[in-house]
Amino acid sequence: MQRYHGQIIVIKFGGNAMVDPELLDAFASDIAFLRYSGVKPVVVHGGGPHISRMLKRVGIESEFRAGYRYTSPEAMEIVRMVLGGQVARDLVAAINEVAPVATGVSGEDAGLFQARRKTTDARGNQVDLGLVGEIVAVNPTVVRADIAAGRIPVVSTIASDIDMPRSALNINADRAAAALAVALGAKKLVMLTDVEGIYRDWPDRSSLAAFITPTELRNMLPTLESGMIPKAQACLEAIDGGVKHATIIDGRVPHSTLIEVFTHEGFGTEVTAG
């Protein structure tokens, strides 16, 4: 507990924990515990399953290109509504039931996330992703103000389009969490997902890596499953930006966040600077 007392920890909330009420409640309790134990937690969330469900309800087909959700102007309206109006509110309410200090923040607020439309895939090939953006700047002032006031910021991953004022872009939540962790000078980034961590030799489950160096992870990137690549990239971006520890953990296990932060053994796969 002394290791992280008074330190900022950015936690990316995602995976099955977002749609399982029991896991959501366990996560909310974990965040409250961190806050009351002297840690300064910041929660960053996406909302893929919720967005897909709402798009289907209004008759818009979900389409993925190069690992990203193609986001038309009509789909972007749904993304903004779901992330800021549903997922954020549910998560803030769950935390506030335990620790009434959580507050919702959109990436559009006070220039928090500023992005430019993404036009190429991971190999540099041209791709039309619609209103999908890559973060080019982070202004964490609004988040710092919440932290200074003793609040728990819950951040929705929508960005302002730096080239088109009043327009918004859909951004990857893993990469957004890493960018915010760097901007805040966080000591640790934790990302919840639906796997145990990173395997050195998938599908050999005994090859789960408890610790991995940035160099080893960079070399493994081409061999990872598509869903794990943005999480691995986020870990590397966080470490490169000065965050000391970046960890991918299994959000399907109740209280996995506390197990990772407050035990010597930890949980999942940790990437550590140096």
ABEGO torsion letter per residue (X at the ends): XAAABGBBBBBBBBEAAAABAAAAAAAAAAAAAAAAAGBBBBBBBBGAAAAAAAAAAAGBBBBBBGGBBBBBAAAAAAAAAAAAAAAAAAAAAAAAAABBABBBBBAABGGABBBBBBABBAAGBBBBAEBBBBBABBBAAAAAAAAAAGBBBBBBBBBBBAABBGBBBBBBAAAAAAAAAAAAGBABBBBBBABAEBBABOABAAABBABBBAAAAAAAAAABBAAAAAAAAAAAAAAAAGBABBBBBBAABBGAAAAAAABAAEBEBBBBBX
